[in-house]
Amino acid sequence: MIALADISSAPWVVFIIVVLFFLALDLGFFHRHARVVKFHEALAWTAVWFACAMIFALAAAPAMVESWSREDTIKFITGYILELSLSMDNVFVIALLFAYFRVPPALQHRVLFWGILGALVMRGLMIGAGVVIIRAFDWMLYVMGAFLVFTGVKMMFTGAEGVHPEKNFILRLARTLYPVSSSFDGQRFFTRLDGRRALTPLALVLLSVEATDLVFAVDSIPAIFGVTSNGFIVFTSNIFAILGLRSLYFVLAGAISYFRYLKVGLSVVLAFIGLKMLLDPHEQSPRWFQLVLPTTLSLIIVGGILLLSMIVSLISAWREARRQNEP
């Protein structure tokens, strides 16, 4: 069983301060005013965040954490790719929410910014709770493993579902506590309605995005604990994946329908990670039930499954487009 790393608080503080600095720079300088994020800009930012994640894994983390090893770097990259891939399913749901609420393209980045800021806090709390629980009860990794296998199988055989914000408990509660205006008020989440403080539709979208991320986090966080139970690696790889989700949305929102087999790939990855957790050596498990996979091999398997699902999806989309263009 992988031991939890004993890392001082300094790397955590430095990492969080740097992340908050870049978020403040993003909102205060690059996106101070509402505007449409163009594809080439989103693609450039996606590359920037990916480069930042790799620089962190290869240079910054080894400099901050004395005990950081080559295996930790591979675990970080595996966790980062896993979280980023699972976020692609989240992109599809966010796109449906924006269409449902008819959010103007110029306001979408603001929702994603504050939604991701909330996700950072929420996931940080969930990861912290997970680390504490695993430290006290290491057999919880087996519970998480069984849950991931179940989730993977369920995802494999469940069709695509639409979004139904009208059934969302958080939105119904918000509508009970506050009046809601019928139209957007620029970038504001609150406005005045008949002299009373009221929510704008943009606020409802933000709440929906937060609720969606909570649902996806229930799957993704146990998955990364299947890669490592090092809290610092789990947290940092999660944060980098979430930071890249904003720009990734504007890159993939219009093309997500082409990746029809990505869901199959994600379901296989979740089941694989779950089985890996179940077969991980435990002091109470029999030797014949134990299997240790090298971290590098896990990275190759996860990356290979996801890459294969994308290639098959693109080939399928190309063949379908070619068939439709035939006379």
N, C-alpha and C positions, 0 to 999 in steps of 0.2 A: 504493500500500500504506500502510495506517495505521501511523504510527510509534508506537513504545512511549513512553509518557509518562515523563518524568524527574521523579518526584515524591520529595521528601525523605521521610525516615523518620518525621517528626513526625506527619503525618496518619494513617499506618498505626498508630503506637503509640496515638494518641488514640482511634482507632476501635476497636481491639482492647480497650483498657481499658474503654471505655464498654459494649461488648458483654458483656464478662466481668462487669461490674458488674450489668447487667440480668439476666444468667443467674443470678448469685448471689442477687439479689433475688427472682427467680422461685422458686428452689429453697428458699431460706432463709426466705422470708416467705409468698409466695402459695401454695406447694405443699409446705409443710414436712411435712404429714401426708398419707397416701394417701387420696384421695377421688375420687369420680366427677366428671369435668368435664362440666358441663351444656351443652346446646346454646347457650343465650343467652350464657353466659360465654365459650364458645369463639368465638362470633360477634363478641363485643365485643373479645376479644384479637386476632382476625384484623384487625378494623378498626384497632386500635391499632398493630399492626405495619405495616400498609399506610400509615397516617398517618406513622409514624416514617420509613419508606422515602422517602416524598414530601418530608418536611421535610428529610431528609438531602440529597436531590437538589437541592432548590430553595434551601436556606439554609445547612445545615451544611457541605456539601462546598465550595460557592463560598467560604465563609469560611475553610476550612482550606487549600484548594489555590488558590494565586494564579492559576494558569493555567487554572482550571476555566471552561469556556465553556458557552453555551446548548446547543451540540451535544453536549457531554459529559453534560449533564442528560438530553437525549433518549436518548442511548446507554445511560445508566444505567437509565432507565425501560423502554426496550426490553429490555435484558438482564434486568431484574427481572421483568417480565411473562413473558418467555420461560422463565426458571428456575422461576417460580411455577407456570406452566402445566405444565411437564414434571414438577414435583413432584406434580401431581394423579394422574399414573399411579403414582407411588410410593405415594401414599395407599392405592390399591386393594391393592397388594401387602402393605403393612403390615397392612391390615385382615385379609387372608387369613392372615398369620402369627399375628396375635392370636387368630384363630379356631382355627387349627391347634393352637396351644399352650394354648388355653383360658385366656388371660390375663384375670383379673378386671378389670372396667372401672376399678376404683379404682387399679390398678397400671399402667395403660397410659401415663399421663402420665410416670411415672418412667422407663419404658423410652424414651419419645420424648425426654425431656430429655437423658439420657446418650447416647442414640443420636445426637442432633443435635449434642451437644458433640463427640463423636468425629468426626462428619461435618465440623464446622468445621475441625478439625485436618487431616483427610484431604484435604478439598477445597483447603484453603490450600496444602498441599504440592503437590497436583496442579496448581493454578493457577500456583504459583511455578515448577514445572518447565516448564509450558507456555510461560510468558513467556520463560524462559531459552532454550528450544529455538527459539521463533519469532524471538527476537533473533539467534540464531546462524544459523538456517536459515529464512528467511522463506518458502521454498517449502513448508514443512510446513503452511502454511495451506491449500494445495491438497490435501494428503493428508487433512487434516481435513475439507475440503469434500467430497471424494469419499466419505469415510467417512459423512458425514451424509446424503448423497444415498442411499447404499446402505442406511443405517439407516432412513431415511424410507420407502423403497420396501418394505423388509422388514417394517416395522411396519404398513404399509398392508395387506399381504396375509397377515399372520400372525394367526391367531386368538388369543384370550385363553388364556393358559397359567396353570395352577395353580402353587402353591408346593410344593416338594419339599425341605424342610429336611433330610430323611434323606440326601439326596445331596450336601449342602453339605460341601465339603472342610473348611472352618473348623470346622463343628460336629463332624464326625467326628474331627478332630484334638483338639478340646476334650474330647470324650468319651474319647479315648485317654489324654490327660494327666491328666484329673480324673475322679473318680466324679461321677455326677449324681444328685441326689435325685429322688424321684418326685413330690414335692409342693412347692408354693410355701412360702417361709418369710417371709411379710410382704413388705417392700420389699427384702429382702436378695438380693444376687447370689451370695453364698457362705454356706454353712452347714456343720454338722458331721454326718458320716455314718459311724457305727461308729468314732468317734474321729478320723476323717480329715477334712481340709478338702475340701469338695465344692461343685460348682456347683449352683445351683438352676435350675429351668426358666426363671426370669426372666432368668438370665444367657444361656441359649441363645437366648432371644428377642432379647436385646440384640445378640448376635453376628450373628443372622440379619438384623436391621435394618441393622447396619453393613455387612454383605456386600451387602445389597440396594442401599444407597445408593452403594456403590462401583460396582456395575453401572450404575446410573442416571447416575452422575457421568461415566462414560466417554462417554455420549451428550451430556449437558447442557453439560459444560465446553467441548468443541469447538464446540458451538452458539453459546455466548456469545462465543467468540473470533471467530465470524463477524460479530458485531455490532461488536466493538472488540477491539483487542489491547492496550488500556490496562490494565495489570495492576491498578491501583487500582479502576477501574470494574468489571472482571471480578470481583474479590474481594468488594467491598462489595455489589454487586447479588446475588451468590451467597449471601452471608451473610444478607442481609435475607430472601431467599426461603426459606432453610433455617429461620431463626427463625420465620417465619410458618407453616412446615409443621406445627408442633405443634398450634396452634389450628385450622389448616385441616383437619387430620385429623379432629378431633372435630366439625367442621361438615359435612364431606363423607363421612365413613366410611359413614354410613347412606344416603346419597343418590347415591353414585358410580355406581350401576347405572343411574340416570336419564340419565347423560351418555354414552350408548352411542356417539355419533359423535365424542366428544372425541379418541379415539385416531386417527381419520381426520384431524382437524384438526391434531393434533400431528405426524403423519407428513408432512403437507403443509408444515407450518412447518419441520420439519427439512430436508426436501428443498429448500425455498426458501432457507434459510440456507446450505445446502451449495452450491447453484448460485451464490448471491451470492459466496461465498468463491472459487469456481472462476473466476468472471468478474471478480473484483477485479483492478484493474490491477497488473501485475508487469513489471519491467524486461525480462524475457526473453519475455514473452507478446506475440503480435502484436496490433496495435491493433484489428483487427476482432473479436478475442476478448475485448475489455475492455468492461466495463459498470460504471458507477458509479451506485449508487442513493443518493439523499439519505437521511440518517438518519431524517428525519421520515417519508418515504415507507415506509421499512422498518418503522417502528413502526406505521404505519397498516395495512400489509399483514399483519403478524404479529397485531396486535390484532383486525383484521377477520376473519381466518381462524378464530381461536380463538372469537371471539364468535359467528360464524355457526355453527360446529360445536356450540356450547352451545345456541343457539336451536333449531336443527334437532333436537337431542337431546331438548330439553324438549317440543317440539311432538309429536315421535314418541311420547314417553312418555305425553303427555296423550291422544293419539289411541288408543293401546293401552289405557289405563285406561278410556277412554270405551267402547271396543268391548267390553271385558270386562264392563262394567256393563250393557250392553244386554241386554234379555230375549231 
